[in-house]
């Protein structure tokens, strides 16, 4: 569907409603990113070291705006925890 087709089939009011709905419950890749981030944070938290701050889904979201923990830092931490580099070695 082209932009012209969409303009012919969708009124400005309906487009505005869809945009508002998307802000409340994202449609598309952002929603998939959130689902993947929740799973990634869960896996990382299962394998994090004792005393290590828990990961949040936002830590794994692209362009999450979190300046303290970048996506790369969160991924490195998750892999380190998963690989067994813990503060409290498990025997």
Order of alpha helices (4+ residues) and beta strands (2+ residues): alpha-alpha-alpha-alpha
